[in-house]
């Protein structure tokens, strides 16, 4: 099924992707690519489903918070955040989980 890219710019949103990079994400047989899949999913949402007037940020978290892209970064096109997420694919932390810290950091 083909769904066209969102072109409705009537509503503006601030969308923050909070991506878990703790060790449990890729744990277990068949789950080795879950972190990469989560990033690819975010990239696909950004390019196909989020309108052009909405602001986007992203961070990864395990034990530490790993900012990937901020609301104050360039929002004129989606190329910069897509590139930042692509780079993040090589930065899987495989650490403990601090979900609370990630949510608090993402809401700043």
N, CA, C and O atoms as a DFTB+ gen file, in Angstrom:
432 C
 N C O
     1  1       0.852      -1.177       0.000
     2  2       0.000       0.000       0.000
     3  2       0.891       1.231       0.000
     4  3       1.817       1.335       0.805
     5  1       0.616       2.147      -0.888
     6  2       1.372       3.389      -0.988
     7  2       0.651       4.490      -0.226
     8  3      -0.533       4.744      -0.448
     9  1       1.365       5.127       0.654
    10  2       0.847       6.288       1.376
    11  2       1.704       7.487       0.998
    12  3       2.911       7.466       1.240
    13  1       1.134       8.512       0.423
    14  2       1.930       9.672       0.021
    15  2       2.506      10.403       1.232
    16  3       1.966      10.329       2.336
    17  1       3.605      11.103       1.003
    18  2       4.244      11.897       2.044
    19  2       3.272      12.949       2.554
    20  3       2.507      13.526       1.783
    21  1       3.308      13.193       3.852
    22  2       2.426      14.182       4.463
    23  2       2.739      15.578       3.926
    24  3       3.882      16.029       3.989
    25  1       1.743      16.244       3.410
    26  2       1.926      17.609       2.894
    27  2       1.021      18.603       3.609
    28  3       0.985      19.774       3.230
    29  1       0.305      18.177       4.613
    30  2      -0.575      19.062       5.369
    31  2       0.253      19.862       6.372
    32  3       0.715      19.319       7.376
    33  1       0.438      21.144       6.100
    34  2       1.224      22.006       6.968
    35  2       0.358      22.886       7.852
    36  3       0.826      23.912       8.346
    37  1      -0.890      22.507       8.060
    38  2      -1.794      23.297       8.892
    39  2      -1.422      23.235      10.372
    40  3      -1.625      24.209      11.097
    41  1      -0.888      22.121      10.823
    42  2      -0.547      21.949      12.234
    43  2       0.956      21.804      12.398
    44  3       1.617      21.116      11.620
    45  1       1.488      22.465      13.427
    46  2       2.914      22.362      13.751
    47  2       3.063      21.563      15.041
    48  3       2.303      21.737      15.994
    49  1       4.051      20.691      15.044
    50  2       4.330      19.873      16.218
    51  2       5.813      19.934      16.533
    52  3       6.628      20.187      15.646
    53  1       6.168      19.704      17.781
    54  2       7.541      19.445      18.189
    55  2       7.611      17.952      18.473
    56  3       6.966      17.461      19.399
    57  1       8.390      17.235      17.681
    58  2       8.453      15.779      17.784
    59  2       9.859      15.381      18.201
    60  3      10.837      15.710      17.529
    61  1       9.947      14.672      19.315
    62  2      11.233      14.232      19.835
    63  2      11.304      12.713      19.799
    64  3      10.489      12.031      20.420
    65  1      12.273      12.190      19.075
    66  2      12.506      10.745      19.047
    67  2      13.456      10.405      20.192
    68  3      14.567      10.929      20.264
    69  1      13.014       9.531      21.079
    70  2      13.810       9.063      22.213
    71  2      14.081       7.583      21.951
    72  3      13.189       6.745      22.077
    73  1      15.325       7.275      21.587
    74  2      15.675       5.943      21.091
    75  2      16.521       5.200      22.121
    76  3      17.593       5.663      22.511
    77  1      16.032       4.057      22.550
    78  2      16.714       3.229      23.552
    79  2      17.898       2.517      22.914
    80  3      17.738       1.782      21.939
    81  1      19.095       2.739      23.472
    82  2      20.284       2.031      22.983
    83  2      20.906       1.201      24.103
    84  3      22.113       0.961      24.110
    85  1      20.077       0.766      25.046
    86  2      20.580      -0.073      26.128
    87  2      20.819      -1.490      25.621
    88  3      20.390      -1.866      24.530
    89  1      21.518      -2.264      26.448
    90  2      21.927      -3.600      26.016
    91  2      20.756      -4.528      25.703
    92  3      20.894      -5.444      24.892
    93  1      19.619      -4.304      26.331
    94  2      18.481      -5.202      26.118
    95  2      17.839      -5.034      24.741
    96  3      17.096      -5.911      24.298
    97  1      18.111      -3.937      24.070
    98  2      17.496      -3.669      22.764
    99  2      17.889      -4.725      21.733
   100  3      17.048      -5.202      20.970
   101  1      19.151      -5.078      21.716
   102  2      19.641      -6.058      20.741
   103  2      19.837      -7.435      21.346
   104  3      20.460      -8.295      20.723
   105  1      19.316      -7.666      22.555
   106  2      19.529      -8.906      23.273
   107  2      18.667     -10.035      22.704
   108  3      17.469      -9.865      22.483
   109  1      19.280     -11.160      22.479
   110  2      18.535     -12.340      22.041
   111  2      18.674     -12.620      20.563
   112  3      18.922     -11.721      19.759
   113  1      18.510     -13.870      20.223
   114  2      18.598     -14.315      18.832
   115  2      17.501     -13.639      18.008
   116  3      16.332     -13.635      18.394
   117  1      17.890     -13.080      16.889
   118  2      16.937     -12.422      16.006
   119  2      16.718     -10.952      16.314
   120  3      16.017     -10.262      15.574
   121  1      17.307     -10.466      17.390
   122  2      17.125      -9.066      17.794
   123  2      18.365      -8.211      17.572
   124  3      18.387      -7.056      17.998
   125  1      19.379      -8.731      16.932
   126  2      20.658      -8.066      16.795
   127  2      20.576      -6.714      16.093
   128  3      21.432      -5.856      16.309
   129  1      19.569      -6.514      15.264
   130  2      19.449      -5.274      14.490
   131  2      18.357      -4.343      15.008
   132  3      17.985      -3.398      14.313
   133  1      17.842      -4.582      16.191
   134  2      16.735      -3.760      16.691
   135  2      17.091      -2.282      16.795
   136  3      16.272      -1.427      16.460
   137  1      18.308      -1.967      17.255
   138  2      18.695      -0.556      17.369
   139  2      18.723       0.099      15.986
   140  3      18.205       1.202      15.806
   141  1      19.318      -0.572      15.032
   142  2      19.358      -0.049      13.661
   143  2      17.947       0.086      13.094
   144  3      17.644       1.058      12.402
   145  1      17.095      -0.876      13.382
   146  2      15.711      -0.831      12.902
   147  2      14.948       0.346      13.501
   148  3      14.141       0.975      12.817
   149  1      15.198       0.647      14.776
   150  2      14.534       1.783      15.420
   151  2      14.938       3.092      14.752
   152  3      14.099       3.967      14.538
   153  1      16.209       3.226      14.427
   154  2      16.682       4.446      13.768
   155  2      16.123       4.539      12.351
   156  3      15.685       5.608      11.925
   157  1      16.135       3.442      11.632
   158  2      15.574       3.424      10.278
   159  2      14.094       3.787      10.311
   160  3      13.612       4.508       9.438
   161  1      13.376       3.293      11.310
   162  2      11.962       3.621      11.465
   163  2      11.781       5.123      11.691
   164  3      10.900       5.736      11.089
   165  1      12.603       5.714      12.548
   166  2      12.530       7.163      12.789
   167  2      12.818       7.933      11.499
   168  3      12.119       8.895      11.182
   169  1      13.839       7.517      10.759
   170  2      14.164       8.180       9.494
   171  2      12.985       8.109       8.524
   172  3      12.670       9.085       7.842
   173  1      12.353       6.971       8.473
   174  2      11.210       6.807       7.560
   175  2      10.037       7.699       7.974
   176  3       9.395       8.313       7.121
   177  1       9.758       7.772       9.259
   178  2       8.707       8.674       9.727
   179  2       9.023      10.126       9.367
   180  3       8.148      10.875       8.934
   181  1      10.269      10.503       9.549
   182  2      10.683      11.881       9.267
   183  2      10.518      12.207       7.786
   184  3      10.024      13.280       7.440
   185  1      10.921      11.308       6.927
   186  2      10.885      11.605       5.490
   187  2       9.506      11.417       4.869
   188  3       9.204      12.022       3.840
   189  1       8.658      10.575       5.488
   190  2       7.386      10.255       4.843
   191  2       6.144      10.730       5.586
   192  3       5.091      10.905       4.972
   193  1       6.246      10.941       6.891
   194  2       5.018      11.159       7.654
   195  2       4.951      12.460       8.448
   196  3       3.869      12.850       8.886
   197  1       6.050      13.123       8.639
   198  2       6.039      14.344       9.453
   199  2       6.068      15.546       8.516
   200  3       6.927      15.642       7.639
   201  1       5.123      16.458       8.711
   202  2       5.037      17.605       7.808
   203  2       6.254      18.529       7.941
   204  3       7.003      18.444       8.914
   205  1       6.435      19.385       6.983
   206  2       7.650      20.204       6.886
   207  2       7.710      21.341       7.893
   208  3       8.784      21.907       8.098
   209  1       6.607      21.696       8.527
   210  2       6.619      22.808       9.478
   211  2       6.833      22.340      10.918
   212  3       7.008      23.167      11.812
   213  1       6.823      21.056      11.148
   214  2       7.057      20.536      12.490
   215  2       8.550      20.489      12.780
   216  3       9.361      20.233      11.890
   217  1       8.905      20.742      14.046
   218  2      10.305      20.665      14.472
   219  2      10.575      19.264      15.005
   220  3       9.707      18.625      15.599
   221  1      11.810      18.805      14.774
   222  2      12.188      17.454      15.164
   223  2      13.486      17.487      15.960
   224  3      14.408      18.241      15.650
   225  1      13.532      16.658      16.985
   226  2      14.773      16.417      17.707
   227  2      14.887      14.919      17.943
   228  3      13.917      14.178      17.787
   229  1      16.075      14.486      18.318
   230  2      16.286      13.064      18.585
   231  2      17.411      12.894      19.600
   232  3      18.381      13.652      19.618
   233  1      17.254      11.886      20.436
   234  2      18.317      11.504      21.350
   235  2      18.276      10.009      21.546
   236  3      17.228       9.375      21.426
   237  1      19.437       9.457      21.851
   238  2      19.535       8.046      22.197
   239  2      19.888       7.986      23.676
   240  3      20.492       8.911      24.219
   241  1      19.510       6.900      24.315
   242  2      19.829       6.784      25.733
   243  2      20.116       5.349      26.112
   244  3      19.530       4.400      25.590
   245  1      21.028       5.237      27.027
   246  2      21.333       4.006      27.728
   247  2      21.586       4.462      29.149
   248  3      20.675       4.945      29.821
   249  1      22.812       4.314      29.609
   250  2      23.192       4.867      30.901
   251  2      23.312       6.381      30.792
   252  3      22.962       7.108      31.722
   253  1      23.800       6.846      29.669
   254  2      23.990       8.275      29.400
   255  2      23.002       8.738      28.328
   256  3      22.433       7.931      27.592
   257  1      22.817      10.044      28.261
   258  2      21.988      10.657      27.219
   259  2      22.894      11.036      26.057
   260  3      23.927      11.674      26.258
   261  1      22.520      10.654      24.862
   262  2      23.307      10.905      23.650
   263  2      22.474      11.779      22.706
   264  3      21.717      11.255      21.889
   265  1      22.609      13.118      22.814
   266  2      21.847      13.984      21.909
   267  2      22.262      13.741      20.460
   268  3      23.450      13.681      20.143
   269  1      21.286      13.605      19.605
   270  2      21.545      13.387      18.179
   271  2      21.209      14.648      17.389
   272  3      21.969      15.054      16.509
   273  1      20.078      15.265      17.701
   274  2      19.619      16.445      16.970
   275  2      18.692      17.235      17.889
   276  3      17.894      16.651      18.622
   277  1      18.795      18.553      17.850
   278  2      18.037      19.416      18.755
   279  2      16.956      20.194      18.004
   280  3      17.038      20.383      16.790
   281  1      15.956      20.635      18.738
   282  2      14.924      21.488      18.147
   283  2      15.521      22.781      17.592
   284  3      14.979      23.348      16.643
   285  1      16.627      23.256      18.167
   286  2      17.233      24.496      17.695
   287  2      18.197      24.283      16.526
   288  3      18.725      25.252      15.979
   289  1      18.429      23.032      16.139
   290  2      19.245      22.768      14.949
   291  2      18.447      23.109      13.694
   292  3      17.237      23.327      13.757
   293  1      19.130      23.152      12.564
   294  2      18.503      23.512      11.287
   295  2      17.271      22.652      11.012
   296  3      17.352      21.424      10.984
   297  1      16.144      23.303      10.811
   298  2      14.889      22.614      10.529
   299  2      14.380      22.931       9.118
   300  3      13.260      22.566       8.762
   301  1      15.218      23.621       8.308
   302  2      14.799      24.023       6.963
   303  2      14.589      22.840       6.024
   304  3      13.761      22.903       5.114
   305  1      15.330      21.774       6.243
   306  2      15.131      20.551       5.472
   307  2      15.320      19.383       6.425
   308  3      15.711      19.571       7.577
   309  1      15.047      18.208       5.956
   310  2      15.189      17.019       6.802
   311  2      16.545      16.333       6.596
   312  3      16.845      15.343       7.262
   313  1      17.357      16.853       5.684
   314  2      18.627      16.207       5.367
   315  2      19.558      16.101       6.564
   316  3      20.195      15.066       6.761
   317  1      19.648      17.168       7.377
   318  2      20.593      17.165       8.495
   319  2      20.225      16.148       9.567
   320  3      21.100      15.449      10.077
   321  1      18.957      16.056       9.912
   322  2      18.576      15.072      10.935
   323  2      18.678      13.647      10.397
   324  3      19.036      12.733      11.141
   325  1      18.376      13.450       9.141
   326  2      18.534      12.118       8.546
   327  2      20.005      11.709       8.583
   328  3      20.320      10.562       8.900
   329  1      20.903      12.635       8.263
   330  2      22.346      12.353       8.321
   331  2      22.804      12.076       9.746
   332  3      23.588      11.157       9.982
   333  1      22.312      12.877      10.704
   334  2      22.686      12.670      12.105
   335  2      22.231      11.299      12.599
   336  3      22.959      10.626      13.329
   337  1      21.042      10.892      12.205
   338  2      20.549       9.570      12.590
   339  2      21.354       8.465      11.907
   340  3      21.599       7.417      12.505
   341  1      21.762       8.691      10.672
   342  2      22.576       7.698       9.959
   343  2      23.908       7.500      10.674
   344  3      24.374       6.370      10.819
   345  1      24.516       8.588      11.119
   346  2      25.777       8.504      11.874
   347  2      25.544       7.751      13.187
   348  3      26.385       6.954      13.604
   349  1      24.425       7.998      13.825
   350  2      24.094       7.350      15.107
   351  2      24.013       5.835      14.981
   352  3      24.207       5.125      15.967
   353  1      23.733       5.336      13.800
   354  2      23.656       3.882      13.608
   355  2      24.966       3.196      13.989
   356  3      24.964       2.014      14.334
   357  1      26.075       3.916      13.930
   358  2      27.376       3.355      14.302
   359  2      27.765       3.629      15.739
   360  3      28.915       3.410      16.117
   361  1      26.826       4.108      16.554
   362  2      27.144       4.534      17.918
   363  2      26.287       3.821      18.956
   364  3      25.885       4.432      19.946
   365  1      26.006       2.559      18.747
   366  2      25.199       1.790      19.698
   367  2      25.969       1.615      21.004
   368  3      27.083       1.092      20.999
   369  1      25.384       2.050      22.123
   370  2      26.093       2.086      23.406
   371  2      26.119       0.742      24.132
   372  3      27.083       0.452      24.841
   373  1      25.081      -0.084      23.971
   374  2      25.031      -1.387      24.633
   375  2      25.295      -1.240      26.137
   376  3      26.205      -1.868      26.678
   377  1      24.494      -0.412      26.799
   378  2      24.708      -0.097      28.209
   379  2      23.424      -0.333      29.007
   380  3      22.459      -0.909      28.505
   381  1      23.437       0.120      30.245
   382  2      22.237       0.048      31.082
   383  2      21.190       1.026      30.563
   384  3      21.415       1.718      29.569
   385  1      20.039       1.081      31.243
   386  2      18.929       1.907      30.775
   387  2      18.580       2.989      31.785
   388  3      18.409       2.706      32.971
   389  1      18.473       4.237      31.311
   390  2      17.992       5.344      32.145
   391  2      16.838       6.020      31.414
   392  3      16.974       7.133      30.904
   393  1      15.707       5.336      31.371
   394  2      14.538       5.860      30.667
   395  2      14.070       7.176      31.263
   396  3      13.748       8.107      30.524
   397  1      14.025       7.269      32.585
   398  2      13.586       8.500      33.241
   399  2      14.470       9.680      32.827
   400  3      13.959      10.743      32.476
   401  1      15.782       9.498      32.866
   402  2      16.700      10.564      32.462
   403  2      16.504      10.972      31.012
   404  3      16.627      12.149      30.673
   405  1      16.201      10.012      30.159
   406  2      15.980      10.314      28.745
   407  2      14.723      11.125      28.551
   408  3      14.720      12.090      27.787
   409  1      13.658      10.753      29.227
   410  2      12.394      11.483      29.087
   411  2      12.542      12.901      29.630
   412  3      12.062      13.852      29.013
   413  1      13.199      13.052      30.773
   414  2      13.424      14.382      31.338
   415  2      14.294      15.208      30.401
   416  3      14.000      16.379      30.161
   417  1      15.347      14.626      29.874
   418  2      16.235      15.347      28.953
   419  2      15.508      15.723      27.670
   420  3      15.710      16.815      27.139
   421  1      14.673      14.836      27.174
   422  2      13.933      15.084      25.938
   423  2      12.871      16.151      26.069
   424  3      12.436      16.725      25.070
   425  1      12.449      16.422      27.293
   426  2      11.414      17.433      27.494
   427  2      11.991      18.817      27.766
   428  3      11.245      19.787      27.902
   429  1      13.306      18.912      27.847
   430  2      13.953      20.228      28.065
   431  2      13.866      21.116      26.864
   432  3      14.358      22.244      26.893
